[in-house]
């Protein structure tokens, strides 16, 4: 892992530590120490984009360092933040064009959140750190390993069976007269 003196500005939005010693963060936490930390905390419009990419460095390269003034990359997720809706939509357009032009990266639409009124609504919690950096916690944990979910249909069926037969208005009144 790189120390803060070894991390370039382009790498800060993805996973750069904020001290001179090595720091290990939980997988759902990243540090934004980009040029717009104050703007991130003041933002009132957020868009969360889940990108179809396995190599997070490819996404960082596609975004480039100039996007760091209005977006933050956390693994394969991009958080776009602004105070003004028109500016936000322009930044969204810029990010989408960069994704298309620099690697033909796509979106996982079901995991995207557009024009949220708060970072929490976009699935992120923000905390200001000393030195002006912002700790960004990804609240939406999408695990690609669905092995735990393989028996969901069986679980649903057993739960419904335990509840018994459904009772509708007509059926209930007919059974009470019988």
N, C-alpha and C positions, 0 to 999 in steps of 0.2 A: 504494500500500500504506500502511496506517496504522501510525503509530508506537505504542509501548506506552501513551503518555499519551492517545491517541485511541481506544483499544480498550476497549470496555465489558467487564464481567465475563462477560456472556452470549456474547461473541464469542471469549473466550480459548480455550475448548475446541476451536475449529475451526481457527484458523490464526494466532493472535496472536503476534507476535514478543515476545521477552523483554527487549529493550534499547530505548533511546531512538532508535536509528538504524534505518533500514529494513533488513529482513532478507529474503532470498529463500531459501526452503527447497525441496529437491527435492520432487517431487509425492508421494512415498511417505512424507514426514516431516511431522509436525505437532508442536506444542508444547501440552502440557497444563499450564496454570498455574492451574487451578481451585482451589477451596477444599479439595480432598481429594487433593492431590499425594502426601502421605505415605500415605494409604489406598490410592492406586493402586499404589504400590510394595510395600505390604504385602499386597495382595489375593492370595487363593489360589483364587478362582473367577472365571472370565471367560466371557462370552458375546459372540460377534461376530455382529452383525446387518447384513446387506447390504440396504440399503433401495432400493426402486425409485423413485428420484427423480433428476432431472437437475439441479435447482436446489438446491444444498447449503444455501442460505439458507432455503429452505422447510423443510428438515429441521431446521435450527437453531431456527427459529421454532416448529416443532411440539414439539420437545423442551423448549424453555424453559430458563431459567437454573437452576431448581431441580433439574433432572436432572444438573447439572454435578457434584454431590457424589458421584455413583455411576456416571457414564458419560462417555465421551469420544467426540466426533464427529470422524471423519477422512473428509472428502469425503462419500461416500454410505454410509459404514460407521459403525456405533455399537458401541463397546466398553463393555459393562457390567462393572463390577468390584466385588467384595465379598470379605469374609473369611468370611461365614456363608452356607450354602446356602439357608436359609429366607429370609433377607433378600434374597439374590440373586434368588430366584424372585419375590419381591414387586416388586423393582426392574424385573425383566424384564416383569412384568405392567403396571407403570406406564408403561414405555416403549411397549409395544404399544398400550395404550389411548391414549396421546398420539398415536401414529402414526395410529391409526384416527380419532380425534376431530378432529385438527388437520390435515386435508388428505387423509385416506383414503390414506395411504401404505402400500405393501405391502412384503413381504419377498421377497428372492430366496433361497428356502430352500436351494438347492444351494450357496450361498456362505456360509451361516450356520454357526457352530460354537457349540454349546451346552454349558455347564457344563464348560469346559476347566479343567484343573488348573494351568495356567500361561499367562502371556501369550503365550509362544512357541507353545503348542498352539492358541491362538486366532489366531495369525498376526500377532502384534505383538511387537516388541522394545522394551524400555523402558530408558532411560538417564537418571539423575538429572543435572540441570544445576545450575549455581550459582544461588542464590536460591530453590531449592526446586521449580522447574518440572521437568517431565519431558518428555524428547524421546521421541516415540512414532513408531516406524518400522513402517509397514505392510509386512509381508513377503509378502503375497499380492497380486501385481499382476495384476489382471484387465483386460486390454486388450480393449476392445470391437471393435477392428479385427481381424477374423479373416481378412483377406486372405492372411496368411502361412500360414494353416492350410487353405486351400482345396485343396491338393494332398495332404493327409494320406492319403486313401484310395489315391491313386496311389503314394505313398511306401511305404505298408504293403504293397501288392500287389507292388511291385518288390522289397522286402525279403524277402517270403515266396518269391518266385520265385528269388531268389538263394540261398535256403537249400535249395532242391530239394524233392523230394516227401517228405511225412512218412512215416516208417517206424514202423509199429506192430508189436507183438509177433508177431501171427499172420502178417502180411505178411512180416516179416523172416525168420521160420523157414521159410515156404514158399519164399521166394526163395533161401534158402541150400541147400535140398534140390534145387532144380531144376537 
